[in-house]
């Protein structure tokens, strides 16, 4: 009888939420609310994007550099629970890209499924401006935000990793690792497990910084990717928006570096696209 009582007491103690667990639940709940609000408020927003890439490795004669300027569209697709981010490159290395000036507006003016088909075509077209051979379909700034959507949170394991100051504000540092298959990021039908960190403002649950780490298993080489995004408050939209993205990709074969790719993107001049076919700058 004594042993049964001890066992029941142990189960009761385990059932009581620990303070750290309760705090994590509150942090994730507030972040989920903010992310849902962001998905509504940031849908159909356009920004300017200045993207610089550099690469080196045994596939290159020497270091390679490229700078592109683009219009970046952020579009939340609620039925698919994903962001469609379209980079319409208007200039590359100082040279205008032919036919690029009205492509984004023309695509947005089309209704329904045709619109999405045209926008996804622009996504594929922009990939030709990437340097190196490494395929990248996850290097867009709002990807990790979707992991905090209440519908997607159960796919991940989250752990509190303390507090940090970010942009002059106190933030919770929360680590995450994907636990559900199939994974959000796929390549040729293979799972790519997402892991990393998010920094969530202690005062209101706003996401201030994200980090994504990927390890990409291959038969004859190893590859890794890191994407970090910084958020800042935009006065015109009156919301926190992604303003900088830093990315690195490394592929090695033994001790040889096949590719080492880096990229830095800055986003500015955020404005909303109206269904009437106009891009409107807030306050204009």
N, C-alpha and C positions, 0 to 999 in steps of 0.2 A: 504493500500500500504506500509505504514511504517513497519507494522508487517511482511509482505512478505519479504521486503529487509533485515530485521534483521534475519529472518529465513535463507535466502540464504547466508548471511554473516557468520552465525554460521556454516552452512554446509561447506563453503569454508575453514574456519579456521580448522574444523575437518579433512578436506582432506589433509591439509599440514602436511607432516611427521614431528613428533617431533624429536629433536636432539637425544634423547635416542633411539627412534625407528630406526632411520637411523643408529646409531652406532651399535645397535644389529644386524640389517640386514647385515652390513659389517662384523661383527665378525662371524656370522653364515655362510656367504658366503665363507670367507677365511677358516674357519674350514671345511666346506664341501669339498672344493678343496683339503685340506690336507688329509681328510679321504679317498677321492677317490684315491689319490696317494698311501696312506697307503694300501688300499685294493689290489692294483696292486703289490706293492713292497713287501708286507709282506705275500702274498699268498705262500703256500708251504714252510714255514719256520718252522724249528724244534728248540726247546730249551730244556735244562735240567730244570726240575721242582722239587723243594724240598718243600714238602707240609706237614705241621704239623697241626693236628686237636686235639681238646680237647672238652670234653662234660661232662655235669653233669645234674642231674635232678632226678625226682622220678622214671624214668625208669631204672636208673643205680644204682648198688650197691655202687659205689664210682666214683670218677673222672676217666674218660677214656681218654687215650692219644694214638695217632697213628701218625707215621711219614712214609711217602712214598716218594720214589724217582722215577721219571718217565721221559719219553720222551714226550714232549708236541708238538703236531703238530697244526699249525694254517693254516687253509685253507678257503679262501673266496669263497663262492658259489654265483656267480653273478646272476644266474637265480632265486635263492631263496632269494637273498639279505640278507644272513645270514652268520655268521662264523660257520664253523664246527671245533671245537677244540677237539682234541683227546689226552687223557692222558693215555699213555701206561705205566702202573705201572711196574717197573722192580724190586723194592724191597719194602717190607713193614716191618716196625719195625726191620730193619737190615737183614731180610731174603729175599733171592732172590725168585722172583715169577717165577715158572716153566713155560717154554715156552715163556717167554716175550721178549727175546733178539732180535729176528728178526721179531716179529709180525708186527711192524709198517712198516718196509721196505718192507716186503712181501705184505702187503695190498696196499702200494703205487705203487708197481710194476704192479698191476693189472689194466687193462684199464677200462675206462668209468664207467658204472653203477655198475659193480662188485666191483670196487675200493671203491665207496661211500658206498656200502652195507657192505663191510668188515670194513671200518673205523667207520661207525655208530655202528657196532657190538662191536668194541673196546670201544666206548664211553659208551655203556651200561655195558660192562664188568667192566670198571673202577669204576662204581658206587658201586660195592660191597666192595670197600675199604673205603667208606665214613662211618663215625661213626654216630650213632643216627638213628632215624626213619624218620626224616624230609627229604622229597624228594627234591632234588636240581638239576635242569637242567639249571640254569641260572648263576652258579658260575664259569664263565670263563671270563678272563680279558678284552676281546675285545668287549663284548656285547654292552656296552653303546656307543662305537665308531659308531656302525651302526646307532644309533639314529640321528647322525649328517650327515649321508649320505644325499645328496640333495633329493633323492627319498623318504626318510623316514622323513625328517624334518617336512613336513606338518602334520604328525601324532601327533606332540607335540606342546605345547605352551611353548615358551622360554621367560625368563625375565632376564634382567641384574641385578646383585646383587653386583656390585662394582668391585674393583680391589684387588688383593692379590699378594704377592710374593710367587712363587712356584719354588723350585729348583734354587733359585738365579735369577729368571726372573720375569718380570711383567706379570701378567695374568689377563684376564677377568674372573670373576666368573659368570657363567650363570646357572640359575635354569631351570628345565624342568619338565613338567608333561604331561603324555600321555592323548590324548583327543579322539582318534579314536578307534572304536570297529570293529572287535575283536582286542584285545591287542596283542602285540608282545609276551609276556609271557603268556602261557596258562597252566592250570592244570586241567585235567579231564573235558575239555571243558569249564572251567570257566575262565573269564577274570582276569588278575592280572595287575593292573594299575602301570606302571613304573613312578617313579618320582625321582628326585635327583638333582645333580649338576655336571657341567663340568667346568674345569679350562682351558682356552684357551690362549696360549701365545699371548701377545699383538703385538709382532713384526712380527710374521709370521703365526699365526693361528694354530700352532701345539697344539694338546691336551696333557696336562701335567698331568692331574689327573681327575679321574671320580668317581662318587658316585651314587649308585643305592639304593633306599629305596623302599621296598615292604611291604604293609600291606595285610595279607592274611586272609580274613574273613572265619570263620568256624562256624558251628551251635553250638558247645558246647565248643569252645575254641577260643583264639586269637593268631595269629602268626605274626611275623615280621622278616624281613631280611634286612641286610645292606651289600653291597659289595663295597669296596673302592680299587682303583687301582692307582698305581704310575707309571709314565712313565719317562724314562731317555734316553739320546742319547747314541746309541750303535755305537762305533767307527768303528767296522768291517762292519756292514751293512750300516753305515752312515745314520741312521734314528732313530727316537724316538720309543722305544719299551716298552711294559709293563714289569716291573721288580719286582713289589711286588703287592700282593693282600691280603687284610684283609677282613674277612667275619664274620658276627655274625648272628645267628638264635635263636630266642626265641619263645617258644610256652608255653602259660599259660592257665590253667583252673581255673578260679576264681583267687585266690591268690596263687595257687600252680604252680610251675615251672615244666612243663612236661619235657621240654628239653631246655638246654642252650648250644649252640654249637658255637665254635669259630674256625677259621682257618687262617693260615698265609702261603702264598705260595711265593716263590722267583723263578724267571726265569733268566737263564743265559746261556752262551755258545750258542748264536743264530747262526744258520747256515741254508743255503738253501738246499732244496732237488731238485736235477736235474731229469729231465724225464728219464735220462739214468739209474736211480736206485741208484744214489749215493747221500749221504749227504755231502755237500761241506762246509767247514769252510772258510769264506772270508779271503783272504790273504794267504791261505795255498798252 
